[in-house]
Amino acid sequence: MFRIRSHILDERLLFCSDVVKVRQVRFHPGSTKNCHILALTSDNMLRLYSIENGTALSHSTYQMGETPVGVFPGTRTSYLAAFGEVGVDFDFGQPELDLDTRSLFIKETNFSTLLWPVYVLRGDGSVYSVNVPLDKKTKATVRGPIPKNISQGDAKEEACAIICVNTSPEVVCVANSNGTIYHSILLPMEEEERDKVKRQSGNGGNKELICFESVELELGLSTTTEDNCYTCPIFLHKDESRTGRYFATHSAGIHSVTISCLKDLQSFVSGNNAEVSMDDIFNQESKAEYLVCTKTSTSEKTNPIIGFSLYYEPTALISILANGNLISLGILTAEILPKMEESKEEEDREEVGSPLKKMLREPFDSNIQKILMRSSNQPILKLGGEGKHSQKECYELLQRASQVFREHFENHTRAREEIEKRVKALQMMKEFQLEQLERMNASKHALQEKAESLAEKYEDIKDKQNEIMKRCEKLLVLVSQKKSEPSDAEREYLKELEQYMDKIQKYKESIDKLKMKVGYQKIQIANWKALEEKKVSTLSQTHSATIKNNLKETSDRIAEMVKEIGEYRDRLKLK
């Protein structure tokens, strides 16, 4: 069970004044508890209220221009409002970080350091900006008007609504009472332009509006070829379920507007689609769809939209008409015609061949969707006048509906013809491919048989080659045996033998010398023993061990040399 609470804002001011009216009311997005409300009144004031203990208290006020003083006799329209110098609508932009007061915000307040810029639209189409803080200690500065690239001649109509699309960069939509909506990008100005604007206005900001597109809404269903000069206030509503789509409500019904270039623009800014030029991005036209019609262009009877809201998951619009009827209409979240990303490089590389290749190159579903795309639509009719319409008006409405449906039927006929053409082409391709498969299977069997015969021939050739190799080796051996002169290998072998003989002779001489030394040492040892026997004293154990070790080493060396000589004799087969 939902509990609905209502709060009265400045009851004394709004009830006691015949001039002050509320133009727009929005919740402040920077409020942590959703308890702050910002209201724009017809006296060029922005009023911030806070809801505390069930009571709406005035928090702060901000003067957006001169206060209207006089009004036209017999009306409530002020002189300033007649010249478009009074604010008519506002919206919050994306938050900005206040670097100058960041530390003060953190220490002395409980609110975030983010500042939420408010863009206020005046009746003459000029846009002003002001940061509305939730802290009374922070001073707000009104800047503007924000420079824009459209002249007064293009925007001389009365402006009535503004919204800021939450994208990067920000897109600002401004609606005029004649049904024209301008789409502009909010960009930071260059330093030279900023200084120039500051010198001219004295209170310039650091941003500018670059208008890249205008959309014309059909205010009232056109049943004749005559120009529709009907004007009325237009109100814009964001669609939070899909970026780039918003709704426009007015006395003639409801429109759905989709900004087509936003997706590619965001990809370009983030660097994911850098190869696409800016001209290609902004050449994509936005789409405006007439959903609900409450007035025809030839009738003065109206049934204005007095209440509008969006329901999400799934997205649906709910609106109340002046005659008390309630309309609930489901809205598609995704695009009806998704964009097919085509690679231009691949298209450039492909040669333009037959019409069949050209037809099959484009995705079939994309082609059908393009054919079925509506150039115009038939809105839901909720006309005023309590159903009392003239026969002429009814006939014109019937003619308009018949024309729209006739176009739809023609599109369906074209789609059917395209499907039949595609089916016929695919059948022909299928038959051709089946014939190709049969030919390929026959070629496959022939190739298999040929491969088998080649494999058998290869094995036979390999066996014959091995036999010929063996015969060649035998012939080479016989030829080498019958030669009178030695071959190069034999010469090298004989040379190595001579080197070994020289080494053996040297070893023999060394052995003879060693043998003589051994004989000499034996004689010396015998003499030494005879002398030692004669001596009374004997050698010490150290001297005796040293002599024994020397004799042992000499004997081992002689044995190794004798062993090496024996090995060389065995290798050379010498006696």
Summary of the structure (lengths in Angstrom):
residues: 575
radius of gyration: 51.7
end to end distance: 124.8
largest distance: 168.3
contacts: 1514
relative contact order: 0.05
helix: 41%
strand: 23%
